[in-house]
Amino acid sequence: MDELYDIAVIGCGPAGLSAAINCMIRNKKTLLLGVDLCSEKLHKSPYIFNYLGFSKIKGEDLRQAFLKHTEDLGIILKKQKTDSVFDMGDKFNISCGEQIYHAKSAIIATGISYGEPIKGESEYLGKGVGYCATCDAPLFKGLDVAILGYSPAGEEEANFLAEICRKTYYIPLYKNLGSLADNVEVVYDKPIEITGNERAAHLVLNNSKLNIDGVFIIKDTTPPSQLVPGLEMDGHHIKVNRNMMTNISGLYAAGDCTGKPYQLSKAAGEGQAAALNAVSYVDKMKLNRSKELIYT
């Protein structure tokens, strides 16, 4: 039988780490998923002046302190990008490439993805546009695809697609390109628009135009609206109530993904609030299950 976690925390910035710590302290079996560098914003901050208890601290020092706190509690970060979260009624199925995790409750703490989607991205989502090449690759076997890589994670996806696709274009949107298969064509240009009729058929770049059957947009995090089917949004942010609960029972959200202000203290506080309410939700599930067993 597949392992069932009490609570899955998706995202390892201040909100996600705070949530994971509070879940673990309350003796819940906790899954923490995130990318290699937890909180790039903290990593790049020279100094933090407004975090309670620290009049002045380097962002990287505070980030390391957060990570050590989780390690001291025995929390293991699984360095995997989450592609989708599906509500199955009594649990959530969390897809990370070919790996699927299961949890009774989940907390979304993925932060926000800076930058607007390119024109046509939303229109052709599911119609040739996707965010997970590993998941959708079989649909494009023998066809032409383009990958917009916003981080080096896109290189692995491009190499994978190159094994089964007729033609694979890679558009790196970051510096220091790594290793790519010989049959991947690198295009150094800026994406402008995805066009087509019923399905995506062209990727328009600043200086060229590619004829394609599919476009994969690879970022460190999947937009929340595409991460969880049926999730209610407020603009680009996840809509939550005072308990950090979304419109989906058992699903909570915390941090920058829930809206402004994008502040460290707000993220950590929301992470704790989301964790406490997720813990309460899981405890009620267990109690209700016990009652069902008694009366059956």
Residue pairs with C-beta under 8 A, 6 or more apart in sequence:
2 100
2 102
3 101
3 102
4 29
4 91
4 102
4 103
4 104
5 29
5 30
5 31
5 101
5 102
5 103
5 104
6 23
6 28
6 29
6 30
6 103
6 104
6 105
6 279
6 282
7 19
7 23
7 28
7 29
7 30
7 31
7 103
7 104
7 105
7 106
7 107
7 275
7 278
7 279
7 282
8 30
8 31
8 33
8 92
8 94
8 101
8 103
8 105
8 106
8 107
9 16
9 19
9 20
9 23
9 30
9 31
9 32
9 33
9 106
9 107
9 109
9 275
10 16
10 33
10 34
10 82
10 85
10 94
10 106
10 107
10 108
10 109
10 110
10 227
11 33
11 34
11 108
11 109
11 110
11 111
11 221
11 255
11 257
12 20
12 32
12 33
12 34
12 35
12 38
12 39
12 77
12 109
13 34
13 38
13 39
13 41
13 42
13 109
13 111
13 255
13 256
13 267
14 39
14 42
14 66
14 255
14 264
14 267
14 268
14 271
15 109
15 111
15 254
15 255
15 256
15 257
15 267
15 268
15 270
15 271
15 274
16 32
16 34
16 38
16 107
16 109
16 110
16 254
16 255
16 271
17 32
17 38
17 66
17 67
17 69
17 70
17 271
18 254
18 267
18 268
18 269
18 270
18 271
18 272
18 275
19 107
19 109
19 254
19 271
19 272
19 274
19 275
19 278
20 30
20 32
20 70
20 75
20 275
21 69
21 70
21 73
21 75
21 275
22 271
22 272
22 275
22 276
22 279
23 30
23 275
23 278
23 279
24 30
24 73
24 74
24 75
25 73
26 275
26 276
26 279
28 278
28 279
28 282
30 75
31 78
31 94
31 101
31 103
32 70
32 75
32 76
32 77
32 78
33 77
33 78
33 80
33 82
33 94
33 96
33 101
34 77
34 78
34 79
35 79
35 81
35 153
35 220
35 221
36 79
37 43
38 63
38 66
38 67
38 77
39 63
39 66
41 59
42 48
42 59
42 60
42 62
42 63
42 66
42 264
43 59
43 60
43 63
44 59
45 58
45 59
45 60
46 58
46 59
47 56
47 57
47 58
47 59
48 54
48 56
48 57
48 58
48 59
48 62
48 264
49 55
49 56
50 263
50 264
50 265
51 57
51 62
51 264
51 265
52 265
54 62
70 77
78 96
80 96
80 97
80 99
81 96
81 97
81 153
81 220
81 221
81 222
82 94
82 95
82 96
82 110
82 221
82 222
82 227
83 95
83 96
83 97
83 131
83 132
83 134
83 135
83 222
83 227
84 94
84 95
84 132
84 135
84 222
84 227
84 228
84 229
85 92
85 93
85 94
85 95
85 106
85 108
85 227
85 228
85 251
86 92
86 93
86 94
86 95
86 228
86 229
87 228
87 229
87 230
87 248
87 249
87 250
87 251
90 104
90 285
91 102
91 103
91 104
92 102
92 103
92 104
92 105
92 106
92 250
92 251
93 100
93 101
93 102
94 100
94 101
94 102
94 103
94 106
95 132
95 135
97 132
97 134
97 135
98 134
104 250
104 281
104 282
104 285
105 250
105 251
105 252
105 278
105 281
105 282
106 250
106 251
106 252
106 278
107 244
107 251
107 252
107 253
107 254
107 271
107 274
107 275
107 278
108 224
108 227
108 228
108 238
108 246
108 251
108 252
108 253
108 254
108 257
109 253
109 254
109 255
109 257
109 267
109 271
109 274
110 221
110 222
110 224
110 227
110 255
110 257
111 221
111 255
111 256
111 257
112 236
112 237
112 256
112 257
112 262
113 219
113 221
113 223
117 223
118 148
118 191
118 192
118 193
118 194
119 192
119 193
119 194
120 129
120 193
120 194
120 195
120 196
120 200
121 129
121 194
121 217
123 194
124 194
124 196
124 199
124 200
124 215
125 226
127 196
127 198
127 199
127 200
128 194
128 196
128 199
128 200
128 201
128 212
128 213
128 214
128 215
129 194
129 200
129 214
129 215
129 216
129 217
130 136
130 214
130 215
130 216
130 217
131 216
131 217
131 218
131 219
131 222
131 223
131 226
132 216
132 222
133 145
133 147
133 157
133 158
133 160
133 161
133 216
133 218
134 157
134 160
136 214
136 216
137 160
137 161
137 164
137 165
138 164
139 214
140 161
140 164
140 165
140 213
140 214
141 164
141 165
142 164
142 165
142 166
143 165
143 166
143 213
143 214
144 165
144 166
144 167
144 168
144 169
144 210
144 211
144 212
144 213
144 214
145 161
145 165
145 167
145 168
145 169
145 212
145 213
145 214
145 215
145 216
146 168
146 169
146 170
146 171
146 187
146 203
146 210
146 212
146 214
146 215
146 216
147 154
147 157
147 158
147 161
147 168
147 169
147 170
147 171
147 215
147 216
147 218
148 154
148 171
148 173
148 191
148 215
148 216
148 217
148 218
149 155
149 157
149 158
149 170
149 171
149 172
149 173
149 174
149 218
150 173
150 174
150 217
150 218
150 219
150 220
151 174
151 218
151 219
151 220
152 174
152 176
152 178
153 218
153 220
154 170
154 172
154 216
154 218
155 170
155 177
155 178
155 179
155 180
157 216
157 218
158 168
158 170
158 180
158 181
158 184
159 180
159 181
159 184
161 168
161 216
162 168
162 181
162 183
162 184
163 181
167 185
168 181
168 183
168 184
168 185
169 184
169 185
169 186
169 187
169 203
169 210
169 212
170 180
170 184
170 185
170 186
170 187
171 186
171 187
171 188
171 189
171 191
171 203
171 205
172 186
172 188
173 190
173 191
177 186
180 186
187 205
187 208
187 210
189 205
189 206
189 207
189 208
190 205
190 206
191 203
191 204
191 205
192 204
192 205
192 206
193 203
193 204
194 200
194 202
194 203
194 204
194 215
195 201
195 202
195 204
196 202
199 213
200 212
200 213
200 214
200 215
201 211
201 212
201 213
202 209
202 210
202 211
202 212
203 209
203 210
203 212
203 215
223 236
224 231
224 233
224 237
224 238
224 253
224 257
225 231
225 233
228 246
228 248
228 251
230 247
230 248
231 238
231 246
231 247
231 248
231 251
232 238
232 239
232 246
232 247
233 239
234 259
237 257
237 258
237 259
238 246
238 253
238 257
238 258
239 246
239 247
240 246
240 252
240 253
240 254
240 258
243 252
243 273
243 277
244 252
244 253
244 254
244 258
244 270
244 273
244 274
244 277
245 251
245 252
245 277
246 252
246 253
249 281
250 278
250 281
252 274
252 277
252 278
253 274
254 267
254 270
254 271
254 273
254 274
255 266
255 267
255 270
255 271
256 262
256 267
258 270
